[in-house]
Amino acid sequence: MATAAPLVVPALKKHTATVIWAHGLGDSGAGWMPIAENFRRRGRFSECAFVFPNAPNIPVTVNFGMEMPGWYDITTFDDLAQAHDQPGILKSRDYFNSLIKAEMDKGVPSSRIVLGGFSQGGAISLFTGISCPEKLAGIFGLSSYLLLQDKIKDYVKSESPNKNTPIFMGHGDVDPMVKHEWGLDTSKILREMGWAVDFRTYKGLAHSADPKEIDDLEKYLEERLPTLS
């Protein structure tokens, strides 16, 4: 997958955990780095590295075929839950699995790795996380939705090592792009498949992140990646 190298905010102490955080369509890894930098200023997650991947530039149908950073093509905003670029999704899934493997090669157990993201990045993180062959510490999706819903059971093994991995989802109730109902439906499908999903709604929030949402996510990360030393 031809893409710029991920941006990394390294651990301050011994590197025992990693959060891989995927951006949305048209964005870059740099767009989410300030959150990790804020954690650093407050002395949070000192044993944790934050990895912010950069999506490749691809032609995007809803952008009249013009190229922009994306994890897969989107053909319509009318129903993102059904507009699937399966080859692009699987290619990105493999890329994120390679990032997980790279962290494991550094000595970080998969059970100390959290995968998540925003919008398109959250969608690919949910898909990769529940189908990942390695046991993860956590999976989160902000303003996101489930990819390949009609085929999801083809990609998720019944004995998935992540069936007991809690999932955090946050969504604004006035999101005009990734509708709140799509996120809510995703949480219901995941629960029906056996996952414990903490789905939180943020009043008045459009297609963006919210300080309260980030605070809630921080608490989730603290639970999933406790300091070891």
C-alpha positions in Angstrom: 0.0 0.0 0.0 1.7 3.2 -1.2 1.4 5.7 1.6 3.5 8.1 3.6 5.0 6.6 6.8 2.8 6.9 9.9 3.5 9.8 12.3 4.5 8.6 15.8 4.3 10.2 19.2 6.7 7.9 21.1 6.3 6.6 24.6 8.0 8.7 27.4 9.0 5.6 29.4 9.4 2.0 28.6 7.2 1.3 25.5 4.6 -1.2 26.7 1.5 -0.2 24.7 0.4 1.4 21.4 -2.6 3.2 20.1 -3.0 3.1 16.3 -5.3 6.1 15.4 -6.7 6.3 11.9 -7.9 9.6 10.3 -11.0 10.2 8.2 -11.4 10.8 4.4 -9.4 13.7 3.1 -7.4 14.1 6.4 -4.0 13.0 7.5 -2.4 11.5 10.6 -1.2 15.0 11.6 -4.8 16.0 12.1 -5.2 13.9 15.2 -1.7 14.2 16.7 -2.7 17.2 19.0 -4.8 14.8 21.1 -1.7 12.6 21.9 0.3 15.8 22.4 -2.3 17.0 24.9 -2.0 13.6 26.7 1.8 14.2 26.8 1.5 17.6 28.4 -0.7 16.2 31.1 1.5 13.2 31.7 -1.0 10.7 30.4 -0.1 7.3 28.8 3.6 7.7 29.4 4.2 4.0 28.4 2.2 4.3 25.3 3.2 5.2 21.7 0.6 6.8 19.5 0.8 5.9 15.8 -1.1 8.0 13.3 -1.1 6.4 9.8 -1.5 8.4 6.6 -3.9 7.1 4.0 -2.8 7.0 0.3 -4.2 9.4 -2.2 -6.9 7.5 -4.2 -9.7 8.6 -6.6 -12.8 9.1 -4.6 -16.1 8.8 -6.4 -18.0 11.3 -4.2 -15.2 13.8 -5.0 -15.9 13.5 -8.7 -13.0 11.0 -9.0 -10.4 13.5 -7.8 -7.7 12.0 -5.6 -7.6 12.6 -1.9 -6.4 10.6 1.2 -8.7 7.7 1.8 -8.7 4.2 3.2 -11.2 3.1 0.5 -13.4 4.7 -2.1 -16.9 6.1 -1.2 -19.4 6.0 -4.0 -22.2 7.8 -2.2 -23.0 9.6 1.0 -26.6 8.5 0.8 -25.9 5.3 2.6 -22.3 4.8 3.7 -23.3 1.5 5.3 -24.0 0.1 1.8 -21.4 1.9 -0.4 -18.6 -0.5 -0.2 -15.3 -0.6 -2.1 -14.5 -4.2 -1.0 -11.0 -4.4 -2.6 -10.0 -1.1 -1.0 -11.4 -2.1 2.4 -9.5 -5.4 2.3 -6.3 -3.7 1.2 -6.5 -1.2 4.1 -7.4 -4.0 6.5 -4.2 -5.7 5.6 -2.2 -2.5 6.0 -3.6 -2.0 9.5 -2.8 -5.6 10.4 0.8 -4.9 9.2 0.9 -1.9 11.6 -0.2 -4.2 14.4 2.4 -6.7 13.5 5.1 -4.0 13.4 4.3 -3.0 17.0 4.4 -6.7 18.0 7.8 -7.0 16.4 9.0 -4.1 18.7 8.0 -6.2 21.7 4.5 -4.8 22.3 2.0 -7.6 22.9 -1.1 -7.4 20.8 -3.1 -7.4 24.0 -1.5 -4.0 24.7 -2.5 -2.5 21.3 -5.7 -0.4 20.8 -6.9 0.3 17.2 -9.4 3.0 16.4 -10.1 6.1 14.5 -12.6 8.7 13.2 -15.2 8.5 10.4 -13.7 6.4 7.6 -10.7 5.7 9.9 -13.1 4.5 12.6 -14.9 2.3 10.1 -11.8 0.5 8.9 -10.6 0.2 12.5 -13.9 -1.5 13.6 -13.7 -3.9 10.6 -10.0 -4.6 11.1 -10.3 -5.0 14.8 -13.2 -7.5 14.9 -11.6 -9.6 12.2 -8.0 -9.3 13.5 -6.3 -12.7 14.1 -4.5 -11.2 17.1 -6.0 -10.4 20.5 -6.2 -6.6 20.9 -6.6 -4.5 24.0 -9.3 -2.3 22.5 -11.2 -1.1 19.5 -12.8 2.3 19.0 -14.8 4.2 16.3 -15.8 7.8 16.5 -18.5 8.9 14.0 -18.2 5.6 12.2 -20.0 2.6 10.9 -19.7 -1.1 10.0 -18.2 -2.0 6.7 -19.3 -4.9 4.5 -22.3 -5.5 6.8 -23.9 -8.1 4.5 -20.6 -10.1 4.4 -19.2 -9.3 7.8 -19.6 -12.9 9.1 -17.4 -14.1 6.2 -14.5 -12.1 7.7 -15.1 -12.6 11.4 -14.4 -16.0 12.7 -16.8 -17.4 15.3 -13.8 -18.1 17.6 -12.5 -14.5 17.0 -9.8 -13.7 19.6 -11.4 -10.3 20.1 -14.9 -11.4 21.0 -14.1 -10.3 24.6 -12.4 -7.0 23.5 -14.7 -4.1 24.6 -15.5 -1.6 21.8 -16.0 2.1 22.4 -18.1 4.1 19.9 -19.0 7.8 20.0 -21.4 9.7 17.7 -23.0 13.1 17.4 -26.8 13.0 17.2 -26.8 15.7 14.4 -24.1 14.2 12.2 -25.2 15.1 8.6 -22.5 12.9 6.9 -22.2 9.7 8.9 -25.7 9.5 10.3 -26.2 8.8 14.0 -28.5 5.9 13.2 -25.7 4.2 11.2 -23.5 4.3 14.2 -26.3 3.1 16.4 -27.2 0.3 14.0 -23.5 -0.7 14.0 -23.4 -1.0 17.7 -26.6 -3.2 17.6 -25.1 -5.5 15.0 -21.8 -5.9 16.9 -23.7 -6.7 20.1 -25.8 -9.3 18.3 -22.4 -10.8 17.2 -21.3 -11.0 20.8 -19.3 -7.8 21.4 -19.6 -5.6 24.4 -20.1 -2.1 22.8 -20.1 1.1 24.8 -22.0 3.4 22.4 -22.3 7.1 23.5 -24.3 9.8 21.9 -23.2 13.5 22.0 -26.0 16.0 21.8 -25.6 18.7 19.2 -22.4 17.2 17.7 -22.2 17.1 14.0 -19.4 15.3 12.0 -16.6 16.1 14.4 -15.1 15.2 17.8 -16.3 16.6 21.0 -14.2 17.4 24.2 -16.5 15.2 26.3 -16.2 12.5 23.7 -12.4 12.7 23.9 -12.6 12.6 27.7 -14.7 9.5 27.6 -12.3 7.9 25.1 -9.4 8.8 27.4 -11.1 6.9 30.2 -11.6 4.0 27.9 -7.9 4.0 27.0 -6.9 4.2 30.7 -9.0 1.0 31.3 -7.7 -0.9 28.4 -4.0 0.2 28.7 -3.2 0.6 32.4 0.3 1.6 33.3 2.5 -1.4 34.1 5.3 0.3 36.1 
